[in-house]
Amino acid sequence: MAGLLFARAGVSVRVLEKHADFFRDFRGDTVHPSTMEILSQLGMLERFLERPHDRVTQAQIRIAGRDYTIGDLSHLDTPAPFIAMMPQWEFLDFLRDEAEAFPGFALDMEAEVTGLLEESGRINGVRLADGREMRAGKLVLMTDGRASLVRRLGLLPLTQLGAPMDVLWFRLEKADNAGDALRGAVGTSRMAVLIDRRTYWQVAFLIPKDAADEVKARGLDWLRGEMQALFPELDLSGGLTSEADLHLLSVALDRLDSWHRPGLLAIGDAAHAMSPIGGIGINLAIQDAVAAANILAGPIARGENPDPLLPKVQKRREFPTRVIQAGQKLAQDNVIGTVLSGTPITGAPRILRLLDRFPGLRRIPGRIIGLGVRRERVRSPKA
Ligand SMILES: Cc1cc2nc3c(=O)[nH]c(=O)nc-3n(C[C@H](O)[C@H](O)[C@H](O)COP(=O)(O)OP(=O)(O)OC[C@H]3O[C@@H](n4cnc5c(N)ncnc54)[C@H](O)[C@@H]3O)c2cc1C
């Protein structure tokens, strides 16, 4: 998205992606109304919605066998008042196709960045795994996620907020077409989300942090039994034949103290790794891209040095990041940590019972999840 917006403003952009394609599970399928608002402002929403997706307007969770509706997005005053469940590779393919319409945009696949070039204290390019060096005229934008090179090189200091869980990510066969895009369930010591991918269930099964080996040692039948206990109405007997089908997704919650240094800016998970709670991470990364382009694209297109403006991007985006991470930490510590520690779950917390009982109240979490905090508008120029 950042590449698209800078190219749209007339800046020459080269996006470097280490993989050969986007076809893998990047963690997360939830495109929120805030992101679709941006696509609408860019005149791309209709084409986006032509891609395969499912629509979710309500957030529901099952606790101790009873379903609670805890969020409602259908009343939001926005062009797409729902969550579009679209696999992330589909969304990234879409963004690439749209970005390629701008002459300044270039995408290099299988181009892994392994080092940064520096001259007189300013980052001015990158080194690739194949030994090539590339100079950046004005800025190196780090959008390389939670394992960002800036973190591995210790270039920018990091504050850890911690996470009590990891996720086992696997597929289960669908016995029939029953499904409604997204289901979450919580029971004593167990918690999972099922994402309907039409021909199969994508499962996110929560486990205590660093407990993957211990959980895997209990075997696949144990895991299938846990899933069946959470979702007794579904036939989950098919699939999952080998331990190799279980993928560990490590959950992190952290943020850089400073997102920039001369010649370099980090945004998205590179600047602030997000927990899966609320399915907000992708959408927050998109908002960062919009803010970065709003502040930097015009000046860079005019040939100005962006360095004095880099703190402005952090200032603009740090507040929503802090608010959302505080909410995620609260849920991690009070709900997920409690469940995974084995505390018996006999019912839902009071707040969830209230949301379920009063439909009007559900619009509040619906608004926070759907539109986020400090919504960005596309203000960067179109060349
Ligand atoms: C288990 C789990 C589930 C989640 N579920 C959701 C969800 O449902 N909805 C949601 O909104 N968020 C979810 N999140 C959070 C979400 O995954 C992230 O917040 C979001 O993907 C961040 O986007 P990004 O573009 O900053 O980084 P990423 O999506 O991590 O993208 C980084 C890109 O950089 C590439 N790259 C990395 N290093 C290099 C390099 N050295 N050279 C070249 N390329 C490189 C990677 O291949 C990748 O394409 C989840 C997180 C976890 C852990």
The ligand as a MOL file (V3000), in Angstrom:
LIG
                    3D

  0  0  0     0  0            999 V3000
M  V30 BEGIN CTAB
M  V30 COUNTS 53 58 0 0 0
M  V30 BEGIN ATOM
M  V30 1 C -1.2510 -15.7010 14.6060 0
M  V30 2 C -1.5290 -14.3010 14.0940 0
M  V30 3 C -2.7460 -14.0560 13.4620 0
M  V30 4 C -3.0370 -12.7540 12.9920 0
M  V30 5 N -4.2670 -12.5360 12.4430 0
M  V30 6 C -4.5470 -11.2930 11.9940 0
M  V30 7 C -5.8210 -11.0210 11.3730 0
M  V30 8 O -6.6960 -11.8910 11.2650 0
M  V30 9 N -6.0450 -9.7670 10.9090 0
M  V30 10 C -5.1120 -8.7750 11.0160 0
M  V30 11 O -5.4040 -7.6320 10.5700 0
M  V30 12 N -3.9140 -9.0070 11.5820 0
M  V30 13 C -3.5990 -10.2280 12.0590 0
M  V30 14 N -2.3820 -10.4580 12.6270 0
M  V30 15 C -1.3900 -9.3690 12.6150 0
M  V30 16 C -0.8650 -9.1930 11.1850 0
M  V30 17 O -0.3120 -10.4170 10.7050 0
M  V30 18 C 0.2220 -8.1240 11.0630 0
M  V30 19 O -0.0490 -7.0150 11.9210 0
M  V30 20 C 0.3450 -7.6000 9.6170 0
M  V30 21 O 0.5940 -8.6870 8.7260 0
M  V30 22 C 1.4800 -6.5720 9.4960 0
M  V30 23 O 1.6760 -6.2140 8.1300 0
M  V30 24 P 3.1040 -5.7380 7.6170 0
M  V30 25 O 2.9410 -5.4510 6.1500 0
M  V30 26 O 3.6460 -4.6750 8.4850 0
M  V30 27 O 4.0850 -6.9920 7.8050 0
M  V30 28 P 3.9880 -8.4860 7.2080 0
M  V30 29 O 2.5850 -8.8390 6.8610 0
M  V30 30 O 4.7460 -9.3420 8.1530 0
M  V30 31 O 4.7830 -8.3650 5.8360 0
M  V30 32 C 6.1830 -8.2550 5.7770 0
M  V30 33 C 6.6130 -8.5820 4.3500 0
M  V30 34 O 8.0200 -8.3230 4.2230 0
M  V30 35 C 8.6440 -9.4630 3.6220 0
M  V30 36 N 10.0230 -9.4910 4.1550 0
M  V30 37 C 10.3920 -9.7290 5.4280 0
M  V30 38 N 11.7350 -9.6190 5.5560 0
M  V30 39 C 12.2020 -9.2770 4.3370 0
M  V30 40 C 13.5060 -8.9970 3.8240 0
M  V30 41 N 14.5790 -9.0550 4.6120 0
M  V30 42 N 13.6400 -8.6880 2.5130 0
M  V30 43 C 12.5470 -8.6220 1.7000 0
M  V30 44 N 11.2800 -8.8760 2.1360 0
M  V30 45 C 11.1190 -9.2010 3.4310 0
M  V30 46 C 7.7990 -10.6470 4.0690 0
M  V30 47 O 7.9780 -11.7640 3.2050 0
M  V30 48 C 6.3910 -10.0390 3.9780 0
M  V30 49 O 5.8530 -10.0970 2.6680 0
M  V30 50 C -2.0760 -11.7250 13.1220 0
M  V30 51 C -0.8410 -11.9950 13.7350 0
M  V30 52 C -0.5750 -13.2590 14.2300 0
M  V30 53 C 0.7320 -13.5450 14.9190 0
M  V30 END ATOM
M  V30 BEGIN BOND
M  V30 1 1 1 2
M  V30 2 1 2 3
M  V30 3 2 2 52
M  V30 4 2 3 4
M  V30 5 1 4 5
M  V30 6 1 4 50
M  V30 7 2 5 6
M  V30 8 1 6 7
M  V30 9 1 6 13
M  V30 10 2 7 8
M  V30 11 1 7 9
M  V30 12 1 9 10
M  V30 13 2 10 11
M  V30 14 1 10 12
M  V30 15 2 12 13
M  V30 16 1 13 14
M  V30 17 1 14 15
M  V30 18 1 14 50
M  V30 19 1 15 16
M  V30 20 1 16 17
M  V30 21 1 16 18
M  V30 22 1 18 19
M  V30 23 1 18 20
M  V30 24 1 20 21
M  V30 25 1 20 22
M  V30 26 1 22 23
M  V30 27 1 23 24
M  V30 28 2 24 25
M  V30 29 1 24 26
M  V30 30 1 24 27
M  V30 31 1 27 28
M  V30 32 2 28 29
M  V30 33 1 28 30
M  V30 34 1 28 31
M  V30 35 1 31 32
M  V30 36 1 32 33
M  V30 37 1 33 34
M  V30 38 1 33 48
M  V30 39 1 34 35
M  V30 40 1 35 36
M  V30 41 1 35 46
M  V30 42 1 36 37
M  V30 43 1 36 45
M  V30 44 2 37 38
M  V30 45 1 38 39
M  V30 46 1 39 40
M  V30 47 2 39 45
M  V30 48 1 40 41
M  V30 49 2 40 42
M  V30 50 1 42 43
M  V30 51 2 43 44
M  V30 52 1 44 45
M  V30 53 1 46 47
M  V30 54 1 46 48
M  V30 55 1 48 49
M  V30 56 2 50 51
M  V30 57 1 51 52
M  V30 58 1 52 53
M  V30 END BOND
M  V30 END CTAB
M  END
